[in-house]
Structure formats: structure tokens, C-alpha cells
Amino acid sequence: MIATPEPDHDWKTELMAIDQSKSGIKGLVDAGLAKLPRVFVHDHLNLNIKSGPAPDNVNIPVIDFAGVNTDSTLRAMIIDEIRNACMKWGFFQVVNHGIPVITLEEMINGIRRFHEQEPEAKEKLYSRDESKKVTFNTKIDMSQTMAAYWRDTLTCVMAPNPPATQELPGTCRDIMLDYTNNVMNLGTTLFELISEALGLNPNHLKDIGCTEGLYVMGHYSPACPEPELTMGTGVHTDSGFLTVLLQDQIGGLQVLHDNRWIDVTPIPGALIINLGDLLQLISNDKFISVYHRVVARNIGPRISIASFFRTYIEPQNAFRRYGPIKELLSENNPPIYKETNLVDYFKFKHLKGVEGTSALAHFKLF
């Protein structure tokens, strides 16, 4: 997945020019871009793995949450479905999840409004300073010769300590607060169900901090002139506990399942849930975090909002240790991973790089 610069190609200068423009990929497209800049070309896309619609009878699970909090029989059935999805896929879609469709639509529209406003209005937020709670930038890596991704992103750290209201962009401020409040409530339900699917007390994952932090990324990918040469997002696993993804109807998200890239077909009103590496670690591999990616498209813009439940953001949580949950261990199921604190975990994750690699192997005991 790493693109090797051509001898006469000044990689870093081209990256810096994009970065310093502070207008993102949309700025390039608006300027009449017809050919992909070299920094976006991924030379080593893995074309050997089949890609496309799922074969017959192979579909990412869709779980209906209707009655989850009111009908014990339905709840038990939903927990069984979640258990199977978490063991076999690491991904599932949820419908009747309790967040109004109008809220989902307005969140997508809010992210669109932010990215489509005048460049001058976005420039003040353009930053790579990860200590800031609200930033806008293009996904490029100035420290490595990594191909850039075809997307612009608004990032907001929304929990446990959200930014001051005035720090959020006016174009999406109200809906960002409303949507993320809904996502936090849904996250509580999801972690309760996943706890029960593991055979634990419903509050177990909440009690160890899985629901505390919420990191929200609003992605915007304009139509790409040469989509076969680049990626919206490269091959990766998510690093936290759990991700709630809202996507529009354009599609592009793919999940690696049985050595095949499976399209995640958009379902109106649905949300996509996927597990992160830390949930695989604490579940001792009972539940899995799987590779996924987003292919570039010649239509667009594609808009998606990823909400990551993870706790390392706040200094007071940085050295909290996580390892396989003791209640899940036995003589026949010994721990697979050593304990780690979140600082060490994420340092290793980012040192190793996120594309096409998993940090989990580094923390295995055998």
C-alpha cells in the first residue's frame, strides 16, 4: 500500500503544497483537477483479493433493535445475533436503533455544509495539532512516503469533555451536538448488549471505561477523476473499542471476510457498527476487529461520519491498563494478550502505521 516516489517527484513538496493551501481535496477539485496528483496514487493496491458484492448467502449481518429494551425475548435474540456477528464478522448494521432518520439525514447534510462552505471559512480550523478538539484537514502523512487518501475530514473530540459550543463550526454545530448525544446513548446500549453477548454483567464494559470517550470524524470525498489509482481510506483496523458509522447512499466501504472484500451496501436509516482492536484484546479474541477500507469513486461527494468509542484522549485515562477480561479466562482459555496501557498501545499502533497492519500481534503472549 506504500507508494514509492518517482526519482524526479518531490513528494514532500507536493504534500506541503496541498497542506498549505488549507482548502483540502475539495479545493483541488474546485480548481479543475482532471488528473490525480502523484501523492494520491497507491502503487501497491492488492488486486489479488477478490472485491465486490457478497456471494450468495454471504452478507454482513443486519440486526433489528426493535424491542431491545422492552421485550426480554427479543433482547435475547438480538444478543445472540450480536454474538454471532462479533465472532464471525466484527461488523454489523443496525436498524430501528432509536436515532431518528431525520437526525441521520441532517448530520450528513451538516457535514456536507461544512465542507462545501467557502474555503476561507474552513481555513481557521485547518490543523494537524492533535491536542485541539476541533480540526479540519486532508488525510496525508508528512513523516512517511505514504500515499495520501482521497478525503477531507472534520474531526471533533466530543466526549468525555466536549469543546466549547462556539468552537464547533456553525454550519453543523447544533446537529453535531444532537447526533453525538444520540450516538452516546446508542453506545451505552451496544456495550450492554456486547457485555451480555460475552456472558458478562450488562454494565461490565461501561464500568471499565469503554463508553467514556467519543472521537467523531466527518469525512468528505469528492468525485475522483481516477478512482482506480487511489483509496478513500486504506486497509486498516480501528484502534478503539467500537465504531458507529453513518454513511450516505454512495457506498464504497468494504470489509475483508474470508479473503474477499465485501461491499457494505448502504441501507437507508441504518448505522454500521464495527469492533476495534481493543475490544478484540479484552475479549481475548472471542470477538474480532477486522480489516476494512473505502474505495474511491468517480461519483460524489461521498459523506460518512465515524464515531469512535475510545478512552485514551484524556490524560487521566492515558495510563489505564487493559488486558483480557479475567471473567472470560480459564484453564482452557488462557490469556492471549498481555496487559497494555493506552499510551503504549497507540504509540506502537502509529509507529507501525495503520495501513494494512494490525498492532494486536505485538501484544500477544505467544
BELLINGI-V471515 format. One record per residue. N is the residue number from 0. RES is the residue in three letters. PHI is phi as a letter, one per 30 degrees, with the letter a starting at -180 (none if undefined). OMEGA is omega in degrees with one decimal (NA if undefined). D_LAST is the distance of its C-alpha to the last C-alpha in whole Angstrom. Layout:
[[N/RES/PHI/OMEGA/D_LAST] [N/RES/PHI/OMEGA/D_LAST]]
This chain:
[[0/MET/none/-178.5/28] [1/ILE/d/179.7/29] [2/ALA/d/-179.3/33] [3/THR/c/-177.5/34] [4/PRO/d/173.0/37] [5/GLU/d/-176.8/40] [6/PRO/e/-176.7/42] [7/ASP/c/-176.3/45] [8/HIS/c/-179.3/43] [9/ASP/d/-172.9/43] [10/TRP/e/-173.5/40] [11/LYS/d/179.0/40] [12/THR/d/179.7/43] [13/GLU/d/176.3/43] [14/LEU/d/-178.4/40] [15/MET/d/179.5/42] [16/ALA/d/177.4/45] [17/ILE/d/-177.3/44] [18/ASP/d/-175.1/42] [19/GLN/d/176.9/46] [20/SER/d/179.5/48] [21/LYS/h/-179.3/46] [22/SER/c/174.8/47] [23/GLY/i/178.7/44] [24/ILE/d/179.0/44] [25/LYS/e/177.3/46] [26/GLY/d/177.0/49] [27/LEU/d/-178.9/48] [28/VAL/d/-179.9/49] [29/ASP/d/179.1/52] [30/ALA/d/175.7/53] [31/GLY/j/-179.3/53] [32/LEU/e/179.0/50] [33/ALA/c/-178.9/50] [34/LYS/b/-175.5/48] [35/LEU/d/172.9/44] [36/PRO/e/-173.5/44] [37/ARG/e/-176.0/41] [38/VAL/d/179.1/39] [39/PHE/c/-175.8/38] [40/VAL/d/176.8/37] [41/HIS/c/-173.3/34] [42/ASP/d/-170.1/34] [43/HIS/c/174.5/31] [44/LEU/d/-176.6/31] [45/ASN/d/-177.9/29] [46/LEU/d/-178.0/32] [47/ASN/d/179.0/30] [48/ILE/d/180.0/29] [49/LYS/d/-175.9/31] [50/SER/b/173.8/33] [51/GLY/k/-179.4/35] [52/PRO/d/179.5/36] [53/ALA/d/173.1/34] [54/PRO/d/178.7/35] [55/ASP/e/176.6/37] [56/ASN/i/175.4/35] [57/VAL/b/-176.5/32] [58/ASN/b/174.2/33] [59/ILE/e/-176.1/31] [60/PRO/e/172.1/32] [61/VAL/c/-173.2/35] [62/ILE/c/-179.6/35] [63/ASP/c/-177.6/38] [64/PHE/d/179.6/38] [65/ALA/e/179.1/42] [66/GLY/i/-173.9/42] [67/VAL/d/-178.3/39] [68/ASN/c/-176.2/40] [69/THR/b/-175.6/44] [70/ASP/b/-174.9/43] [71/SER/d/179.1/40] [72/THR/d/177.4/40] [73/LEU/d/179.5/39] [74/ARG/d/179.0/37] [75/ALA/d/177.8/35] [76/MET/d/179.1/35] [77/ILE/d/178.3/34] [78/ILE/d/176.9/31] [79/ASP/d/179.5/30] [80/GLU/d/178.1/31] [81/ILE/d/179.0/28] [82/ARG/e/-179.2/26] [83/ASN/d/-179.9/26] [84/ALA/d/-178.4/26] [85/CYS/d/179.5/23] [86/MET/d/-170.8/21] [87/LYS/c/-174.0/23] [88/TRP/c/-170.7/24] [89/GLY/i/-178.1/23] [90/PHE/b/166.9/26] [91/PHE/a/174.2/30] [92/GLN/c/178.0/33] [93/VAL/b/173.3/35] [94/VAL/b/-175.5/39] [95/ASN/h/-175.6/42] [96/HIS/d/175.4/39] [97/GLY/j/176.7/42] [98/ILE/c/-176.4/42] [99/PRO/e/178.7/46] [100/VAL/e/180.0/46] [101/ILE/d/176.8/49] [102/THR/d/178.0/46] [103/LEU/d/-179.0/44] [104/GLU/d/-179.0/46] [105/GLU/d/175.8/48] [106/MET/d/176.3/44] [107/ILE/d/178.9/44] [108/ASN/d/178.9/48] [109/GLY/d/177.6/47] [110/ILE/d/176.0/44] [111/ARG/d/-179.7/46] [112/ARG/e/179.8/49] [113/PHE/d/-174.2/47] [114/HIS/d/-176.2/46] [115/GLU/c/175.5/50] [116/GLN/d/-179.0/52] [117/GLU/e/-178.0/54] [118/PRO/e/-177.6/51] [119/GLU/d/-178.8/53] [120/ALA/d/-178.8/52] [121/LYS/c/-172.6/48] [122/GLU/e/-175.8/48] [123/LYS/d/178.7/48] [124/LEU/c/-176.1/45] [125/TYR/d/-174.7/43] [126/SER/a/171.0/41] [127/ARG/c/178.9/37] [128/ASP/d/-175.0/37] [129/GLU/d/176.5/34] [130/SER/d/178.8/36] [131/LYS/d/-176.7/38] [132/LYS/d/177.9/38] [133/VAL/b/179.4/40] [134/THR/b/173.6/40] [135/PHE/b/174.6/41] [136/ASN/a/174.8/40] [137/THR/c/-176.2/38] [138/LYS/d/172.9/35] [139/ILE/b/-178.1/35] [140/ASP/c/-177.0/33] [141/MET/d/-173.1/35] [142/SER/c/-178.1/32] [143/GLN/b/176.6/31] [144/THR/d/177.8/32] [145/MET/c/175.0/31] [146/ALA/d/179.7/33] [147/ALA/d/178.8/35] [148/TYR/c/-176.0/35] [149/TRP/d/177.6/38] [150/ARG/a/168.2/38] [151/ASP/c/-173.2/40] [152/THR/b/167.5/38] [153/LEU/c/-178.2/40] [154/THR/c/178.5/37] [155/CYS/b/174.0/38] [156/VAL/d/-168.7/36] [157/MET/c/178.9/37] [158/ALA/a/8.1/35] [159/PRO/d/179.8/35] [160/ASN/c/-176.5/38] [161/PRO/d/175.8/40] [162/PRO/d/172.7/42] [163/ALA/e/-175.3/46] [164/THR/e/-176.8/47] [165/GLN/d/177.4/49] [166/GLU/d/179.7/46] [167/LEU/d/-178.8/45] [168/PRO/e/-178.8/47] [169/GLY/d/-178.5/51] [170/THR/d/-178.0/50] [171/CYS/b/-173.8/47] [172/ARG/e/-174.5/47] [173/ASP/d/-178.0/49] [174/ILE/d/176.3/46] [175/MET/d/179.6/43] [176/LEU/d/-179.3/44] [177/ASP/d/-176.8/45] [178/TYR/d/-176.7/42] [179/THR/d/173.1/39] [180/ASN/d/176.4/41] [181/ASN/d/-179.8/40] [182/VAL/d/177.1/37] [183/MET/d/177.8/36] [184/ASN/d/176.9/38] [185/LEU/d/179.1/36] [186/GLY/d/176.9/32] [187/THR/e/178.2/33] [188/THR/d/-179.1/34] [189/LEU/d/-179.1/31] [190/PHE/d/173.5/28] [191/GLU/d/-178.4/30] [192/LEU/d/178.3/30] [193/ILE/d/174.9/26] [194/SER/e/179.9/26] [195/GLU/d/177.7/28] [196/ALA/d/176.1/26] [197/LEU/d/-178.0/23] [198/GLY/i/-177.5/25] [199/LEU/c/170.7/26] [200/ASN/e/-177.7/29] [201/PRO/e/-176.9/30] [202/ASN/c/-171.4/30] [203/HIS/e/-176.9/27] [204/LEU/d/175.1/25] [205/LYS/d/-176.5/29] [206/ASP/d/178.7/29] [207/ILE/c/169.3/25] [208/GLY/j/-175.6/27] [209/CYS/d/-175.7/26] [210/THR/c/-169.5/30] [211/GLU/d/-171.0/31] [212/GLY/c/176.6/31] [213/LEU/b/-175.3/32] [214/TYR/b/-169.2/32] [215/VAL/c/179.9/35] [216/MET/b/178.3/35] [217/GLY/c/-174.5/38] [218/HIS/c/178.6/38] [219/TYR/b/-179.5/41] [220/SER/b/177.8/41] [221/PRO/d/173.2/44] [222/ALA/e/-173.9/45] [223/CYS/c/-178.3/44] [224/PRO/d/179.4/46] [225/GLU/b/-172.0/44] [226/PRO/d/-178.5/41] [227/GLU/d/-176.6/39] [228/LEU/c/-172.6/38] [229/THR/b/179.9/36] [230/MET/b/170.6/34] [231/GLY/d/173.1/35] [232/THR/b/-178.5/31] [233/GLY/d/-179.8/28] [234/VAL/d/-176.8/25] [235/HIS/a/164.9/23] [236/THR/c/177.5/21] [237/ASP/d/-170.9/23] [238/SER/c/-174.5/21] [239/GLY/d/-179.2/22] [240/PHE/c/-173.0/23] [241/LEU/a/179.6/25] [242/THR/b/172.7/28] [243/VAL/c/-175.9/32] [244/LEU/c/171.5/33] [245/LEU/c/178.2/37] [246/GLN/b/175.5/38] [247/ASP/d/-173.1/42] [248/GLN/c/-179.2/43] [249/ILE/d/-179.5/42] [250/GLY/i/-177.4/39] [251/GLY/k/177.7/36] [252/LEU/d/177.0/33] [253/GLN/b/179.7/31] [254/VAL/c/177.7/27] [255/LEU/d/-177.6/25] [256/HIS/b/-178.1/25] [257/ASP/h/176.8/24] [258/ASN/h/177.2/24] [259/ARG/b/175.8/28] [260/TRP/d/-177.0/29] [261/ILE/c/176.3/31] [262/ASP/d/172.3/34] [263/VAL/c/-174.9/34] [264/THR/d/179.0/37] [265/PRO/d/175.0/39] [266/ILE/c/-179.9/41] [267/PRO/e/177.4/43] [268/GLY/i/-178.5/43] [269/ALA/c/170.6/39] [270/LEU/b/179.0/36] [271/ILE/c/179.2/33] [272/ILE/c/172.5/30] [273/ASN/b/-177.8/26] [274/LEU/d/176.9/23] [275/GLY/c/-176.7/21] [276/ASP/e/-176.2/17] [277/LEU/d/176.4/18] [278/LEU/d/174.4/19] [279/GLN/d/-178.7/16] [280/LEU/d/-175.4/14] [281/ILE/d/175.9/16] [282/SER/d/177.6/16] [283/ASN/h/177.9/13] [284/ASP/i/176.0/13] [285/LYS/d/175.6/16] [286/PHE/c/-169.1/18] [287/ILE/b/171.8/18] [288/SER/c/-170.1/19] [289/VAL/c/177.7/20] [290/TYR/d/173.2/22] [291/HIS/b/-176.9/26] [292/ARG/a/174.1/29] [293/VAL/b/178.7/32] [294/VAL/d/176.5/35] [295/ALA/d/-178.1/38] [296/ARG/b/177.4/41] [297/ASN/c/172.7/45] [298/ILE/b/-179.1/46] [299/GLY/l/8.8/45] [300/PRO/d/169.5/45] [301/ARG/c/-179.5/42] [302/ILE/b/175.7/41] [303/SER/b/179.5/38] [304/ILE/b/179.3/37] [305/ALA/c/178.7/33] [306/SER/c/-173.7/32] [307/PHE/c/172.2/29] [308/PHE/d/178.7/28] [309/ARG/a/-168.3/26] [310/THR/c/-171.3/27] [311/TYR/d/-171.5/26] [312/ILE/d/-174.9/29] [313/GLU/d/-177.2/31] [314/PRO/e/-176.4/31] [315/GLN/d/179.3/31] [316/ASN/c/-168.9/28] [317/ALA/d/-175.4/26] [318/PHE/c/173.6/24] [319/ARG/d/-173.8/23] [320/ARG/c/177.3/20] [321/TYR/b/175.0/18] [322/GLY/b/177.7/14] [323/PRO/e/-178.7/14] [324/ILE/d/-172.4/17] [325/LYS/e/-179.3/18] [326/GLU/d/-179.4/20] [327/LEU/c/-174.1/18] [328/LEU/c/177.4/16] [329/SER/a/177.7/16] [330/GLU/d/179.8/16] [331/ASN/d/179.5/15] [332/ASN/b/-178.7/13] [333/PRO/d/179.3/11] [334/PRO/d/177.8/9] [335/ILE/c/-175.0/7] [336/TYR/c/170.9/8] [337/LYS/d/174.8/10] [338/GLU/d/175.3/13] [339/THR/b/171.2/15] [340/ASN/c/-170.6/19] [341/LEU/d/177.1/21] [342/VAL/d/-178.7/22] [343/ASP/d/-178.6/19] [344/TYR/d/-175.4/18] [345/PHE/d/173.6/21] [346/LYS/d/179.9/21] [347/PHE/d/-179.3/18] [348/LYS/e/-176.3/19] [349/HIS/d/175.5/23] [350/LEU/d/-178.4/22] [351/LYS/d/-176.6/20] [352/GLY/j/-172.9/22] [353/VAL/c/-172.6/22] [354/GLU/d/174.6/24] [355/GLY/i/179.9/22] [356/THR/b/174.7/18] [357/SER/b/179.0/16] [358/ALA/d/-172.0/15] [359/LEU/e/-176.7/12] [360/ALA/e/-178.4/9] [361/HIS/d/-174.5/10] [362/PHE/c/178.8/9] [363/LYS/d/179.6/6] [364/LEU/d/-179.8/4] [365/PHE/a/NA/0]]
